[in-house]
Amino acid sequence: MSRRTGLESRRRQDRAGPMHTIFKDFSFAAAHAIRGHTRGCENLHGHNYRVRVHLRARRLDALGMVLDFADLKAIVQDVLGPFDHRVLNEVPPFDERNTTAELLAQYVYDEVSKRVSAAAAEAGSEQGGRAVEVSGESGAAGPQGGNRRIWVARVEVWENDTSCAAYEP
């Protein structure tokens, strides 16, 4: 199976059946310079970034939530906090990786995904693994496989009101 066909099949599977999606916006101010750019962005400049994190679940937790917004806030603040009022080029991993909105979106996606999986597993064990079922299969696989109830579906990084980069697997 070609990579493209596999991705299309996985995306169809991910969207099959009932789904709940939440998202929350976050902001931080930072400066950066894009290494190798030749149209002005190689110079140090700043943005008031807006980051939007989308979570998706096939079934809700025992309280009827995808994830409590306060928990999502704590997770994302843990990821974005080190960047606030800093020069991104000086903060790992962007001291080595370029500071484009695209790469920032991918980084946030990866880091939030790790923490959401851990938080969901912890919440499930505290609640005895109970979840409010929605119609459809309760054990359906998330986008990266496995039987995860919740996953990060998309991360958007806005440099301003009209410029956004998004990452979704």
Secondary structure, DSSP 8 states (H G I E B T S, - for coil): --HHHHHHHHHHHHHSS--EEEEEEEEEEEEE--TT--SSTTS-EEEEEEEEEEEEESSEETTS-SS-HHHHHHHHHHHHGGGTTEEGGGSTTTTTS---HHHHHHHHHHHHHHHHHHHHHHHHHHTTT-EE--SS-TT---TTSS--SEEEEEEEEEEETTEEEEE--
